[in-house]
Amino acid sequence: MANKIKPEELLRDLAQFTGTTQWFYHPLFPSFRYTEGVKYLAQTAECYWLLEYIFSNQIIPEIKEQEFQVWKIVVNDDDSCNITVEDGNKNVVKEFKIPFTSFPLKEFDLWFTDNVLLLKSEY
């Protein structure tokens, strides 16, 4: 990352996002929105790929049918990551393995509901 932020600094900054006053649209996925906190995460952690990954996988039937989704990313020691989609009640809907990531946090959750991607603190 060009402007590498320390994980604890990023978590501190993200914790300040509660609610949102502005929604953003991804040009490839105009039917989905994301919040100010998610925009900050994507810009600061240089992880727009994660938004695209979540939005693009909404076509998978078992994911699409979930009204509330918890997307959990866990970065492994070899810089690969596991992404798990849960239904909000800790039931795993789908799991993915990504061979490489530069995501700066060891673990992080994003929520997706009503076609909006948001931080837990923004719900």
N, C-alpha and C positions, 0 to 999 in steps of 0.2 A: 504494500500500500504506500502511496506517495506521502500521505499525511497520516502516519500510523498513530492511532489513539490507543492509549492503554485501556485494557478491558474494564478496569475499575472506574476509570474516568467516563467511559462510554455508558456503563450501567448507571452511574450517578446522573449523567445528563438525561438519559432515557427516563429515569424515575420522575423527572420534572414534568413529563407530559401526562396531563390528566384531562380527559375530554379532548375535543378538537373543535376548532371554529372554521376549519377549512379542509376540504377534501381534494385529493389530487387524482388524476386519471393517468393510467399508463397508455401511451399511444397505441401499443399493440393489443391492449385489452380494455377498450373504452367502456365496457359494461361493468367493470370493477373499479372500485375506488380505494384509496388508502389515506391514512390520517397524517397529520403533521409529525407525529412521533415516528411513524414508519418511514416517512420521507427523510427525517433526520438520520435514522438508522441507515437507510439505503445510501445516503450521501456520505455520511461520516465513515461508515464501515465499507464503503464501496461495494455494496451487495445488491444492486438492482437485479442481479441474476436471481436472487432469492424471491423477489416479488414476481418476476417472470415465471419462475418455477412453480410457485403456488398458483398463480393465475392460470398457467397453461395446463395444470393438472386438474382443473375444475371440470374438464370433460370426462374424467374417469367416473363411471356411474356410481360406484360405492362412495366416492368422495362427494360428488355433486349432490347426492341425496341427503347429505348431512347439513342440516340448517345451521349448526354451530360446529366449527372446526378449530382444533388446537393443532398448530404446526410446530413441532419440536425439532430443533436442530441441535445435534450433539457432534462436536468436532473431536475426532480421534487423534491420537498421538502422531499418526503418520500423515496428518493433514487431510485425510478423507473425512467424510461426515455421514451421519445417519440422519435422515429426516423421517419423522413419524407423524402421521396424521391421526388424531384422536377425535372422538365425538363430543368431547366436553365432559364425559363421565368416565374418563380414563380407559375407554374401550378403543383399542387400536383398529383403525379402519384400513390403513395402508402404510407400508414402510418402503423407503427408498435408500439406496446407498449411492453417494456421490464420491467419485474417486479422488477429487482434490478440491479444496476450498482454502481461501485466505480469510474466511470469516473470523473476526478477532475474539469472539466470545466462545468459551468452551461449551456452554449450553444457553439456549434462548428459546422462548416461546413467542409465537405470534398467533393471534386469534383472527378468524375469518367468519363473519356472519353478515347476513343481508347484503352480500356482495361488497362488503367493506373489510379491508385488512387493517388491523389495529393492534396496538400494544395492549397488554393486560390492564395497565394503568389508565388507558383511555376508554375502557368499556363502561 
